Amino acid sequence: MQLTAWLIVLWIISGVESSSHDHRWLRTEVMDGNGLYILDWKIVEKEIVFRVTVNTRGFIGLGYSLKNGQMNDADLILAWVDDRTGKPTVLDCHGSPTNSPAPIQDDTQNYIIDSGYQNATHTQIQFRRGLETCDPHDITISADTIKVLWSYGDKDPIFDEMKGHGVNRGFKPLHLMAPMSRKPLHNRDVRQWDLTVKNVTIESNMDTLYWCKILRAPILQDKHHIIGYEALLTKEKSTKKSIVHHMTLFECSYPGSDPLSWDVWAKSNGAVCNSNLLTPRDWDACVTPVAVWAVGSTGQFLPHHVGIPMGGQIGAKYYMLEIHYDNPSGKRIIDHSGFRIHYTRRLREYDGGMMISGVSVSDTQMIPPQQKLYRSVGICGTSCTKSLFPDDGIKIVSATLHSHVAGRKMKLRHVRDGIELDRIVEDDNYDFNYQQFRQLSNETVVLPGDYMITDCAYETMNRKHPTFGGYSTKQEMCLSFLTYYPKIDLAGCYSMTPVKEFFETFGVYEFYSMNMTDVENLFLYNGNILDLMPTTIFPNFPLGGHIDDENNKKAIEALQNAKEYSIVTEDILQQESVLNKLVISDPVEFHDRTFLAHLNQLPWSEPLFTRRVEQTMLMGKHMTFCRVSNESLSVPSEIIRFPNFSNLVRPASHCPYQHLMETMSASCYRYQFNGYFIILTLVVIYR
């Protein structure tokens, strides 16, 4: 019995394999909440090898789904070790399209068994299959997010009598092709810094809230390296879940500001982020990310040769923790969430950094309603990369893609000298609830003069009105968070549709009470429309300063009406939008109509019109921005057109009938006439 227990320890902890293949496991995941189902896997040439170790002497189920994690239409495996003979069996199956709980055997069995064994408590089986099998019932294993299904039972199956999977089941979104971000083993040279907010109250009527807290860094005389971080989340008692949607920790650069103010802010509970009323303007200097966490993530640990600088004479003394709370169920919660930062005095070979790239958060990012797939792009242009990247470029080691609930496909494209190179990261099955950092198998070198393009596609079939860029999860984003080395003074690299071109796309040229320059400033500098119109609503508020007791009541009343605090429905977002306060004066046929009302009357159900708008936004002008952490550096924004380049060509499928089926389904020809794109699809039916 002791020998059996020792063998189990070797399987689970040391990764010793019973097969002849001597490859390191790419990933290990505990699939259930109790550590009873452990899945290891690795990629060997064009095959994926799985090893399941489960606390059962019965059957083991494994599967993949690109949809909702249910068995219907999923790609399934049923495995067990026969109690009488000790022989392992793996059956290639698929789920029934009619929601029947019993799996259906595939006509073609594509799995090869390497080994199988069971003892008094556990079963372990190792098996393999091709990444692409050409079997219509098998899902191709790719870089996309795949929902991996798991189940197990206490008896070997009698296949003809199987009626279901029992209660021991679930699913977990995973990136099967990405290496594991490995937490280093215990080391006395590695220390932890826990930084959290304190007693942030999210009321039941707060659908979404951005909260920022200034924190003083540990006093470190010498430079250290941050080597990883994890999330510390407050769980709601009844659901055992956190309402934190994402968190970012920023370095603060504050030359010229009063250091005593930073000490005062560090002792306070914090304030609403990006609020002209409550957030000191000096906080705008907190722009360089050093840690990013989003829903579904486990954090990130850096490769052994990269660390993010911390401490020393020139290190940041203060950091800002930004937390986005998403509270659609209307719970009242007191939150204490934040990060656990792992850092070490043993410096690694390279100083690393983090940057954000993509679409600048603004109402000029617009996604029409009733769309199966609609694209937006954010460009990191050559003005940034030429000015700030070293001659031999930067090397990206990990990345995560970020949009909200309408996001369906995302990719970070890489263009050099008019040619699109391999995608830095790509996900054609983006899952809002699984935003784990992807450690790249091969570091990507981005040189001065290269473009990085964050390309996002959204689905809005169930929405009545346009969706705009914004901070609520009912609005949208299109961002890439990148970890790289060597560290440079770049915090963010964005683009947006120029304000004037955005309105002119929809035939609007002037508004009452505001000229177009004022409107542009409103969007570019995060201004408040009330600042640009005659008003006495907030006459005593010290913008960007402290709120004293006399003004506190008015501040709270104002915030109760702000979209960061209120229940955010689609209708409320429409009412609160700046675009609902801009009244058209030119052209005459639209005058006295708000711009938002104008958008709501456009024929979004007409594909030709919608495609024209999409192509105008994609291929037209883009205003690019370099956001630097060092105030002595300045890279002016510029307006460019979408770069002209040869698109990346995917390798042809090795499946013999794949190309024929694609050819038979449709041939598309695109013509341009009078600014409209006409898409003619010739469907050829072969009998």
DASUL-V19003 format. One record per residue. N is the residue number from 1. RES is the residue in one letter. PHI is phi in whole degrees, -180 to 180 (none if undefined). Layout:
N_RES_PHI + N_RES_PHI
//
This chain:
1_M_none + 2_Q_-64 + 3_L_-64 + 4_T_-62 + 5_A_-61 + 6_W_-66 + 7_L_-63 + 8_I_-63 + 9_V_-60 + 10_L_-62 + 11_W_-60 + 12_I_-81 + 13_I_-92 + 14_S_-86 + 15_G_74 + 16_V_-68 + 17_E_-104 + 18_S_-93 + 19_S_-92 + 20_S_-84 + 21_H_-81 + 22_D_-108 + 23_H_-116 + 24_R_-69 + 25_W_-65 + 26_L_-68 + 27_R_-145 + 28_T_-134 + 29_E_-133 + 30_V_-86 + 31_M_-81 + 32_D_-103 + 33_G_-86 + 34_N_-118 + 35_G_74 + 36_L_-93 + 37_Y_-129 + 38_I_-117 + 39_L_-117 + 40_D_-113 + 41_W_-155 + 42_K_-154 + 43_I_-106 + 44_V_-121 + 45_E_56 + 46_K_-105 + 47_E_-121 + 48_I_-114 + 49_V_-112 + 50_F_-110 + 51_R_-134 + 52_V_-108 + 53_T_-126 + 54_V_-131 + 55_N_-78 + 56_T_-162 + 57_R_-109 + 58_G_-105 + 59_F_-85 + 60_I_-126 + 61_G_-111 + 62_L_-143 + 63_G_-161 + 64_Y_-136 + 65_S_-142 + 66_L_-96 + 67_K_-110 + 68_N_-109 + 69_G_81 + 70_Q_-95 + 71_M_-72 + 72_N_-61 + 73_D_67 + 74_A_-82 + 75_D_-89 + 76_L_-125 + 77_I_-129 + 78_L_-120 + 79_A_-135 + 80_W_-166 + 81_V_-112 + 82_D_-62 + 83_D_-64 + 84_R_-88 + 85_T_-100 + 86_G_75 + 87_K_-85 + 88_P_-80 + 89_T_-133 + 90_V_-131 + 91_L_-109 + 92_D_-85 + 93_C_-134 + 94_H_-149 + 95_G_-81 + 96_S_-75 + 97_P_-70 + 98_T_-104 + 99_N_68 + 100_S_-67 + 101_P_-75 + 102_A_-85 + 103_P_-72 + 104_I_-116 + 105_Q_-66 + 106_D_-70 + 107_D_-65 + 108_T_-111 + 109_Q_-96 + 110_N_-107 + 111_Y_-101 + 112_I_-114 + 113_I_-86 + 114_D_-89 + 115_S_-167 + 116_G_-162 + 117_Y_-160 + 118_Q_-139 + 119_N_-122 + 120_A_-68 + 121_T_-128 + 122_H_-125 + 123_T_-123 + 124_Q_-132 + 125_I_-135 + 126_Q_-119 + 127_F_-151 + 128_R_-145 + 129_R_-156 + 130_G_-70 + 131_L_-60 + 132_E_-129 + 133_T_-104 + 134_C_68 + 135_D_-86 + 136_P_-62 + 137_H_-92 + 138_D_-105 + 139_I_-81 + 140_T_-70 + 141_I_-80 + 142_S_-138 + 143_A_-78 + 144_D_-68 + 145_T_-68 + 146_I_-121 + 147_K_-83 + 148_V_-93 + 149_L_-89 + 150_W_-138 + 151_S_-162 + 152_Y_-160 + 153_G_-136 + 154_D_-93 + 155_K_-134 + 156_D_-64 + 157_P_-80 + 158_I_-104 + 159_F_-56 + 160_D_-67 + 161_E_-107 + 162_M_-67 + 163_K_-117 + 164_G_166 + 165_H_-104 + 166_G_79 + 167_V_-89 + 168_N_-87 + 169_R_-158 + 170_G_173 + 171_F_-150 + 172_K_-144 + 173_P_-67 + 174_L_-145 + 175_H_-102 + 176_L_-70 + 177_M_-93 + 178_A_-95 + 179_P_-65 + 180_M_-80 + 181_S_-81 + 182_R_-89 + 183_K_-75 + 184_P_-65 + 185_L_-65 + 186_H_-54 + 187_N_-144 + 188_R_-68 + 189_D_-83 + 190_V_-98 + 191_R_-116 + 192_Q_-121 + 193_W_-124 + 194_D_-92 + 195_L_-128 + 196_T_-141 + 197_V_-80 + 198_K_-131 + 199_N_54 + 200_V_-80 + 201_T_-97 + 202_I_-103 + 203_E_-76 + 204_S_-66 + 205_N_-95 + 206_M_-99 + 207_D_-75 + 208_T_-145 + 209_L_-150 + 210_Y_-106 + 211_W_-122 + 212_C_-120 + 213_K_-137 + 214_I_-85 + 215_L_-132 + 216_R_-88 + 217_A_-72 + 218_P_-57 + 219_I_-80 + 220_L_-127 + 221_Q_-67 + 222_D_-110 + 223_K_-65 + 224_H_-120 + 225_H_-122 + 226_I_-76 + 227_I_-113 + 228_G_172 + 229_Y_-159 + 230_E_-133 + 231_A_-89 + 232_L_-111 + 233_L_-115 + 234_T_-82 + 235_K_-98 + 236_E_-71 + 237_K_-62 + 238_S_-76 + 239_T_-98 + 240_K_61 + 241_K_-123 + 242_S_-95 + 243_I_-98 + 244_V_-73 + 245_H_-89 + 246_H_-157 + 247_M_-138 + 248_T_-137 + 249_L_-106 + 250_F_-114 + 251_E_-72 + 252_C_-111 + 253_S_-111 + 254_Y_-135 + 255_P_-63 + 256_G_91 + 257_S_-95 + 258_D_-77 + 259_P_-63 + 260_L_-65 + 261_S_-63 + 262_W_-65 + 263_D_-65 + 264_V_-64 + 265_W_-64 + 266_A_-65 + 267_K_-86 + 268_S_-86 + 269_N_-80 + 270_G_113 + 271_A_-158 + 272_V_-66 + 273_C_-69 + 274_N_56 + 275_S_-105 + 276_N_-62 + 277_L_-85 + 278_L_-118 + 279_T_-98 + 280_P_-58 + 281_R_-63 + 282_D_-61 + 283_W_-68 + 284_D_-64 + 285_A_-79 + 286_C_-92 + 287_V_-126 + 288_T_-94 + 289_P_-73 + 290_V_-126 + 291_A_-153 + 292_V_-136 + 293_W_-133 + 294_A_-136 + 295_V_-53 + 296_G_91 + 297_S_-86 + 298_T_-107 + 299_G_98 + 300_Q_-152 + 301_F_-122 + 302_L_-80 + 303_P_-57 + 304_H_-64 + 305_H_-102 + 306_V_-130 + 307_G_-144 + 308_I_-91 + 309_P_-60 + 310_M_-154 + 311_G_80 + 312_G_79 + 313_Q_-68 + 314_I_-109 + 315_G_-72 + 316_A_-63 + 317_K_-92 + 318_Y_-133 + 319_Y_-131 + 320_M_-119 + 321_L_-97 + 322_E_-110 + 323_I_-124 + 324_H_-102 + 325_Y_-98 + 326_D_-119 + 327_N_-129 + 328_P_-67 + 329_S_-85 + 330_G_70 + 331_K_-89 + 332_R_-97 + 333_I_-135 + 334_I_-104 + 335_D_-110 + 336_H_-135 + 337_S_-79 + 338_G_170 + 339_F_-120 + 340_R_-110 + 341_I_-93 + 342_H_-102 + 343_Y_-139 + 344_T_-142 + 345_R_-83 + 346_R_-81 + 347_L_-68 + 348_R_-89 + 349_E_-65 + 350_Y_-125 + 351_D_-77 + 352_G_-104 + 353_G_-154 + 354_M_-129 + 355_M_-143 + 356_I_-117 + 357_S_-136 + 358_G_141 + 359_V_-92 + 360_S_-61 + 361_V_-70 + 362_S_-166 + 363_D_-66 + 364_T_-76 + 365_Q_-88 + 366_M_-127 + 367_I_-118 + 368_P_-66 + 369_P_-77 + 370_Q_62 + 371_Q_-111 + 372_K_-72 + 373_L_-160 + 374_Y_-139 + 375_R_-102 + 376_S_-133 + 377_V_-133 + 378_G_-122 + 379_I_-112 + 380_C_-94 + 381_G_-91 + 382_T_-69 + 383_S_-62 + 384_C_-74 + 385_T_-68 + 386_K_-70 + 387_S_-79 + 388_L_-116 + 389_F_-82 + 390_P_-66 + 391_D_-57 + 392_D_-94 + 393_G_80 + 394_I_-112 + 395_K_-117 + 396_I_-85 + 397_V_-106 + 398_S_-157 + 399_A_-157 + 400_T_-137 + 401_L_-103 + 402_H_-138 + 403_S_-140 + 404_H_-106 + 405_V_-70 + 406_A_-85 + 407_G_-66 + 408_R_-125 + 409_K_-136 + 410_M_-143 + 411_K_-156 + 412_L_-109 + 413_R_-92 + 414_H_-134 + 415_V_-123 + 416_R_-140 + 417_D_52 + 418_G_79 + 419_I_-129 + 420_E_-81 + 421_L_-89 + 422_D_-56 + 423_R_-62 + 424_I_-66 + 425_V_-155 + 426_E_-153 + 427_D_-148 + 428_D_-88 + 429_N_-136 + 430_Y_-57 + 431_D_-121 + 432_F_-54 + 433_N_-90 + 434_Y_-141 + 435_Q_-115 + 436_Q_-77 + 437_F_-60 + 438_R_-103 + 439_Q_-76 + 440_L_-75 + 441_S_-64 + 442_N_-129 + 443_E_-60 + 444_T_-101 + 445_V_-91 + 446_V_-114 + 447_L_-98 + 448_P_-56 + 449_G_93 + 450_D_-75 + 451_Y_-105 + 452_M_-120 + 453_I_-123 + 454_T_-86 + 455_D_-118 + 456_C_-122 + 457_A_-127 + 458_Y_-125 + 459_E_-121 + 460_T_-132 + 461_M_-59 + 462_N_-98 + 463_R_-103 + 464_K_-90 + 465_H_-128 + 466_P_-60 + 467_T_-106 + 468_F_-116 + 469_G_-63 + 470_G_177 + 471_Y_-93 + 472_S_-70 + 473_T_-70 + 474_K_-87 + 475_Q_-98 + 476_E_-134 + 477_M_-136 + 478_C_-150 + 479_L_-133 + 480_S_-122 + 481_F_-107 + 482_L_-120 + 483_T_-108 + 484_Y_-152 + 485_Y_-150 + 486_P_-73 + 487_K_-67 + 488_I_-128 + 489_D_-89 + 490_L_-116 + 491_A_-98 + 492_G_-154 + 493_C_-139 + 494_Y_-128 + 495_S_-151 + 496_M_-150 + 497_T_-67 + 498_P_-55 + 499_V_-59 + 500_K_-61 + 501_E_-66 + 502_F_-60 + 503_F_-70 + 504_E_-68 + 505_T_-57 + 506_F_-106 + 507_G_74 + 508_V_-116 + 509_Y_-125 + 510_E_-148 + 511_F_-127 + 512_Y_-68 + 513_S_71 + 514_M_-142 + 515_N_-82 + 516_M_-65 + 517_T_-64 + 518_D_-63 + 519_V_-64 + 520_E_-61 + 521_N_-62 + 522_L_-58 + 523_F_-81 + 524_L_-76 + 525_Y_-115 + 526_N_54 + 527_G_-76 + 528_N_-108 + 529_I_-59 + 530_L_-68 + 531_D_-70 + 532_L_-104 + 533_M_-123 + 534_P_-59 + 535_T_-160 + 536_T_-126 + 537_I_-67 + 538_F_-122 + 539_P_-71 + 540_N_-110 + 541_F_-78 + 542_P_-79 + 543_L_-56 + 544_G_77 + 545_G_-111 + 546_H_-85 + 547_I_-100 + 548_D_-88 + 549_D_-60 + 550_E_-62 + 551_N_-97 + 552_N_-60 + 553_K_-62 + 554_K_-65 + 555_A_-63 + 556_I_-63 + 557_E_-62 + 558_A_-65 + 559_L_-68 + 560_Q_-63 + 561_N_-96 + 562_A_-84 + 563_K_-68 + 564_E_-68 + 565_Y_-115 + 566_S_-87 + 567_I_-68 + 568_V_-102 + 569_T_-101 + 570_E_-61 + 571_D_-67 + 572_I_-67 + 573_L_-59 + 574_Q_-64 + 575_Q_-65 + 576_E_-82 + 577_S_-63 + 578_V_-56 + 579_L_-66 + 580_N_-85 + 581_K_-110 + 582_L_-94 + 583_V_-101 + 584_I_-73 + 585_S_-112 + 586_D_-141 + 587_P_-84 + 588_V_-62 + 589_E_-66 + 590_F_-107 + 591_H_-66 + 592_D_69 + 593_R_-114 + 594_T_-69 + 595_F_-64 + 596_L_-66 + 597_A_-61 + 598_H_-62 + 599_L_-62 + 600_N_-68 + 601_Q_-95 + 602_L_-75 + 603_P_-81 + 604_W_-68 + 605_S_-80 + 606_E_-90 + 607_P_-59 + 608_L_-65 + 609_F_-66 + 610_T_-64 + 611_R_-65 + 612_R_-63 + 613_V_-62 + 614_E_-60 + 615_Q_-67 + 616_T_-64 + 617_M_-69 + 618_L_-72 + 619_M_-92 + 620_G_-85 + 621_K_-83 + 622_H_-135 + 623_M_-95 + 624_T_-101 + 625_F_-135 + 626_C_-111 + 627_R_-103 + 628_V_-105 + 629_S_-89 + 630_N_-100 + 631_E_-65 + 632_S_-75 + 633_L_-97 + 634_S_-145 + 635_V_-118 + 636_P_-65 + 637_S_-69 + 638_E_-145 + 639_I_-105 + 640_I_-128 + 641_R_-97 + 642_F_-54 + 643_P_-64 + 644_N_-91 + 645_F_-154 + 646_S_-82 + 647_N_-66 + 648_L_-62 + 649_V_-102 + 650_R_-74 + 651_P_-61 + 652_A_-65 + 653_S_-64 + 654_H_-84 + 655_C_-72 + 656_P_-64 + 657_Y_-107 + 658_Q_-63 + 659_H_-66 + 660_L_-62 + 661_M_-65 + 662_E_-66 + 663_T_-66 + 664_M_-68 + 665_S_-70 + 666_A_-170 + 667_S_-126 + 668_C_-113 + 669_Y_-126 + 670_R_-121 + 671_Y_-121 + 672_Q_-117 + 673_F_-146 + 674_N_53 + 675_G_81 + 676_Y_-108 + 677_F_-95 + 678_I_-103 + 679_I_-103 + 680_L_-108 + 681_T_-110 + 682_L_-101 + 683_V_-96 + 684_V_-109 + 685_I_-104 + 686_Y_-99 + 687_R_-104
//
